Amino acid sequence: MFKKVAIVGTGLIGGSLALAIKKNKLAASVVGVSRREASITQARRMGAIDSGSRSLDIVKGADLVVLATPVNTILELAPKIARFIDKKCIVIDVGSTKEEISARLSRIFPGYVGTHPLAGSEKRSIVHSSAGLFKGSLCLLTPTDKTNKKVLGKVIKLWLAVGAKTVDLLPREHDIALSFISHLPHLAAFSLIQTVPQEFLKFGSSGLKDTTRIASSDSRIWADIFLSNAGNIFKALDLFKNNISAITKAIAGKDRSKLVRILESAKAKREKLG
Amino acid sequence: MFKKVAIVGTGLIGGSLALAIKKNKLAASVVGVSRREASITQARRMGAIDSGSRSLDIVKGADLVVLATPVNTILELAPKIARFIDKKCIVIDVGSTKEEISARLSRIFPGYVGTHPLAGSEKRSIVHSSAGLFKGSLCLLTPTDKTNKKVLGKVIKLWLAVGAKTVDLLPREHDIALSFISHLPHLAAFSLIQTVPQEFLKFGSSGLKDTTRIASSDSRIWADIFLSNAGNIFKALDLFKNNISAITKAIAGKDRSKLVRILESAKAKREKLG
């Protein structure tokens, strides 16, 4: 499918995509870029990449570049990478926000398509990578009217080949959707665990653990996601606060039947999630 | 350990305790009370109880009564049950709040000890019961200075025998602890899933699922818990809102290093939970 794939950022997602490309023989060669030498060594040892470098010039000659660093690093590296690749090269990113990245990257790379695999976990780094990470997962694509259709077709094929289903969204829609399904839940989880007094942590059982699991996500990655999708997150947060108020009003007013009705409708919605 | 154990409320917790008592041969006979005939039939079929009834008089002659109904039903049934048992009978409840219940029940039953097994899940009813539910779990006990020491000793033995570790807390402490480790997380989870627009539910992945799993808990049980621990929950909620504000201020002020610091400390706390 590709001659040379360059993975910029050999972390959990980049490393897993590299492994999946290797396993499914989707490229003749895979190279990796990381700021950390240890990550490159580990990626090579795991067979995710054929060679790696801390320097960007290793992407030269690639026909697919995957930007798999944190959001703000993607924006930083993009113009530097543009110097090493030609116009036919397909470029995708796997960042968690899309409006800003998509606007900037589509101006830099003619062969750009925004993608966001909804896979991964609170764990990070190459050591947790696996070729099967994307199996049965959903990958959101954010093509615009400027996106080259052939390029889009090939990017869809890539994600299908590693086991993901794809859905197209406008970059703006993507960021709104993500503010609800991921960014607000993370903000809530971080805040929730902060609220539990140290002395009560020892009583935390599965409910608390599940509800706050994503609070052990990487701090810098999440700081950047929050900063890059602030407007949508604040809107989602306002709705969240309204929903909290609806419950607290029912509690304060001792309106049991209203309270049951609210919780019932939350439960019904949760059950749709599966 | 006991001659006749009466389980009032053969749901997930009552049913599991009955099964564990049977399995570990802790009682000569176990009887069950439920409002629903189907629950009694199922409990008998699963071997959780020897006989069951929708009528409370089946508790007659019990030396251990376990109140395992929702919080408000415990308060309702207690005086009725008192007519059928003698003063030597040990009475425990497994309710999720303790201050109100403990004050009322210790006046009604000389042999009362409040207990709260931190086991179970968003699933309920006898069909999800298992004899192993309490293995490796923590059971909070809320004895007061009025609690009979012998009775307390026997109740501790019971919970140890079914695989739980026990910790003593004052009823008031218990309710404060639970507002943080369970009630606020439930309130947040119910509100969080309510906030997600229907059309985005299909994009929900493991992060959203975990964070909102407990929102599929039973609505009536949770309405009663919220109502019976309102004061503590509101205090915990205020702290939660403060923690949300700290994050949103850092986002709004584009203060990345402060944001990273907050998320870092949340992550460190979450990792203590295991």
Boltz contact constraints between the chains, C-beta under 6 A:
constraints:
  - contact:
      token1: [A, 118]
      token2: [B, 205]
      max_distance: 6.0
  - contact:
      token1: [A, 177]
      token2: [B, 200]
      max_distance: 6.0
  - contact:
      token1: [A, 177]
      token2: [B, 203]
      max_distance: 6.0
  - contact:
      token1: [A, 180]
      token2: [B, 196]
      max_distance: 6.0
  - contact:
      token1: [A, 180]
      token2: [B, 200]
      max_distance: 6.0
  - contact:
      token1: [A, 181]
      token2: [B, 200]
      max_distance: 6.0
  - contact:
      token1: [A, 181]
      token2: [B, 203]
      max_distance: 6.0
  - contact:
      token1: [A, 181]
      token2: [B, 204]
      max_distance: 6.0
  - contact:
      token1: [A, 181]
      token2: [B, 208]
      max_distance: 6.0
  - contact:
      token1: [A, 182]
      token2: [B, 207]
      max_distance: 6.0
  - contact:
      token1: [A, 185]
      token2: [B, 207]
      max_distance: 6.0
  - contact:
      token1: [A, 185]
      token2: [B, 208]
      max_distance: 6.0
  - contact:
      token1: [A, 185]
      token2: [B, 211]
      max_distance: 6.0
  - contact:
      token1: [A, 187]
      token2: [B, 247]
      max_distance: 6.0
  - contact:
      token1: [A, 188]
      token2: [B, 188]
      max_distance: 6.0
  - contact:
      token1: [A, 188]
      token2: [B, 192]
      max_distance: 6.0
  - contact:
      token1: [A, 189]
      token2: [B, 211]
      max_distance: 6.0
  - contact:
      token1: [A, 190]
      token2: [B, 263]
      max_distance: 6.0
  - contact:
      token1: [A, 190]
      token2: [B, 266]
      max_distance: 6.0
  - contact:
      token1: [A, 191]
      token2: [B, 240]
      max_distance: 6.0
  - contact:
      token1: [A, 191]
      token2: [B, 243]
      max_distance: 6.0
  - contact:
      token1: [A, 191]
      token2: [B, 244]
      max_distance: 6.0
  - contact:
      token1: [A, 192]
      token2: [B, 188]
      max_distance: 6.0
  - contact:
      token1: [A, 193]
      token2: [B, 266]
      max_distance: 6.0
  - contact:
      token1: [A, 193]
      token2: [B, 269]
      max_distance: 6.0
  - contact:
      token1: [A, 193]
      token2: [B, 270]
      max_distance: 6.0
  - contact:
      token1: [A, 194]
      token2: [B, 243]
      max_distance: 6.0
  - contact:
      token1: [A, 194]
      token2: [B, 266]
      max_distance: 6.0
  - contact:
      token1: [A, 195]
      token2: [B, 239]
      max_distance: 6.0
  - contact:
      token1: [A, 195]
      token2: [B, 240]
      max_distance: 6.0
  - contact:
      token1: [A, 195]
      token2: [B, 243]
      max_distance: 6.0
  - contact:
      token1: [A, 196]
      token2: [B, 180]
      max_distance: 6.0
  - contact:
      token1: [A, 200]
      token2: [B, 177]
      max_distance: 6.0
  - contact:
      token1: [A, 200]
      token2: [B, 180]
      max_distance: 6.0
  - contact:
      token1: [A, 200]
      token2: [B, 181]
      max_distance: 6.0
  - contact:
      token1: [A, 201]
      token2: [B, 272]
      max_distance: 6.0
  - contact:
      token1: [A, 201]
      token2: [B, 273]
      max_distance: 6.0
  - contact:
      token1: [A, 203]
      token2: [B, 177]
      max_distance: 6.0
  - contact:
      token1: [A, 203]
      token2: [B, 181]
      max_distance: 6.0
  - contact:
      token1: [A, 204]
      token2: [B, 181]
      max_distance: 6.0
  - contact:
      token1: [A, 204]
      token2: [B, 273]
      max_distance: 6.0
  - contact:
      token1: [A, 205]
      token2: [B, 118]
      max_distance: 6.0
  - contact:
      token1: [A, 207]
      token2: [B, 182]
      max_distance: 6.0
  - contact:
      token1: [A, 207]
      token2: [B, 185]
      max_distance: 6.0
  - contact:
      token1: [A, 207]
      token2: [B, 214]
      max_distance: 6.0
  - contact:
      token1: [A, 208]
      token2: [B, 181]
      max_distance: 6.0
  - contact:
      token1: [A, 208]
      token2: [B, 185]
      max_distance: 6.0
  - contact:
      token1: [A, 209]
      token2: [B, 273]
      max_distance: 6.0
  - contact:
      token1: [A, 210]
      token2: [B, 210]
      max_distance: 6.0
  - contact:
      token1: [A, 210]
      token2: [B, 213]
      max_distance: 6.0
  - contact:
      token1: [A, 211]
      token2: [B, 185]
      max_distance: 6.0
  - contact:
      token1: [A, 211]
      token2: [B, 189]
      max_distance: 6.0
  - contact:
      token1: [A, 211]
      token2: [B, 211]
      max_distance: 6.0
  - contact:
      token1: [A, 212]
      token2: [B, 270]
      max_distance: 6.0
  - contact:
      token1: [A, 213]
      token2: [B, 210]
      max_distance: 6.0
  - contact:
      token1: [A, 214]
      token2: [B, 207]
      max_distance: 6.0
  - contact:
      token1: [A, 215]
      token2: [B, 266]
      max_distance: 6.0
  - contact:
      token1: [A, 215]
      token2: [B, 270]
      max_distance: 6.0
  - contact:
      token1: [A, 216]
      token2: [B, 267]
      max_distance: 6.0
  - contact:
      token1: [A, 216]
      token2: [B, 270]
      max_distance: 6.0
  - contact:
      token1: [A, 216]
      token2: [B, 271]
      max_distance: 6.0
  - contact:
      token1: [A, 219]
      token2: [B, 260]
      max_distance: 6.0
  - contact:
      token1: [A, 219]
      token2: [B, 263]
      max_distance: 6.0
  - contact:
      token1: [A, 219]
      token2: [B, 264]
      max_distance: 6.0
  - contact:
      token1: [A, 219]
      token2: [B, 267]
      max_distance: 6.0
  - contact:
      token1: [A, 220]
      token2: [B, 260]
      max_distance: 6.0
  - contact:
      token1: [A, 222]
      token2: [B, 263]
      max_distance: 6.0
  - contact:
      token1: [A, 223]
      token2: [B, 256]
      max_distance: 6.0
  - contact:
      token1: [A, 223]
      token2: [B, 259]
      max_distance: 6.0
  - contact:
      token1: [A, 223]
      token2: [B, 260]
      max_distance: 6.0
  - contact:
      token1: [A, 223]
      token2: [B, 263]
      max_distance: 6.0
  - contact:
      token1: [A, 226]
      token2: [B, 251]
      max_distance: 6.0
  - contact:
      token1: [A, 230]
      token2: [B, 251]
      max_distance: 6.0
  - contact:
      token1: [A, 239]
      token2: [B, 195]
      max_distance: 6.0
  - contact:
      token1: [A, 240]
      token2: [B, 191]
      max_distance: 6.0
  - contact:
      token1: [A, 240]
      token2: [B, 195]
      max_distance: 6.0
  - contact:
      token1: [A, 243]
      token2: [B, 191]
      max_distance: 6.0
  - contact:
      token1: [A, 243]
      token2: [B, 194]
      max_distance: 6.0
  - contact:
      token1: [A, 243]
      token2: [B, 195]
      max_distance: 6.0
  - contact:
      token1: [A, 244]
      token2: [B, 191]
      max_distance: 6.0
  - contact:
      token1: [A, 247]
      token2: [B, 187]
      max_distance: 6.0
  - contact:
      token1: [A, 251]
      token2: [B, 226]
      max_distance: 6.0
  - contact:
      token1: [A, 251]
      token2: [B, 230]
      max_distance: 6.0
  - contact:
      token1: [A, 256]
      token2: [B, 223]
      max_distance: 6.0
  - contact:
      token1: [A, 259]
      token2: [B, 223]
      max_distance: 6.0
  - contact:
      token1: [A, 260]
      token2: [B, 219]
      max_distance: 6.0
  - contact:
      token1: [A, 260]
      token2: [B, 220]
      max_distance: 6.0
  - contact:
      token1: [A, 260]
      token2: [B, 223]
      max_distance: 6.0
  - contact:
      token1: [A, 263]
      token2: [B, 190]
      max_distance: 6.0
  - contact:
      token1: [A, 263]
      token2: [B, 219]
      max_distance: 6.0
  - contact:
      token1: [A, 263]
      token2: [B, 222]
      max_distance: 6.0
  - contact:
      token1: [A, 263]
      token2: [B, 223]
      max_distance: 6.0
  - contact:
      token1: [A, 264]
      token2: [B, 219]
      max_distance: 6.0
  - contact:
      token1: [A, 266]
      token2: [B, 190]
      max_distance: 6.0
  - contact:
      token1: [A, 266]
      token2: [B, 193]
      max_distance: 6.0
  - contact:
      token1: [A, 266]
      token2: [B, 194]
      max_distance: 6.0
  - contact:
      token1: [A, 266]
      token2: [B, 215]
      max_distance: 6.0
  - contact:
      token1: [A, 267]
      token2: [B, 216]
      max_distance: 6.0
  - contact:
      token1: [A, 267]
      token2: [B, 219]
      max_distance: 6.0
  - contact:
      token1: [A, 269]
      token2: [B, 193]
      max_distance: 6.0
  - contact:
      token1: [A, 270]
      token2: [B, 193]
      max_distance: 6.0
  - contact:
      token1: [A, 270]
      token2: [B, 212]
      max_distance: 6.0
  - contact:
      token1: [A, 270]
      token2: [B, 215]
      max_distance: 6.0
  - contact:
      token1: [A, 270]
      token2: [B, 216]
      max_distance: 6.0
  - contact:
      token1: [A, 271]
      token2: [B, 216]
      max_distance: 6.0
  - contact:
      token1: [A, 272]
      token2: [B, 201]
      max_distance: 6.0
  - contact:
      token1: [A, 273]
      token2: [B, 201]
      max_distance: 6.0
  - contact:
      token1: [A, 273]
      token2: [B, 204]
      max_distance: 6.0
  - contact:
      token1: [A, 273]
      token2: [B, 209]
      max_distance: 6.0
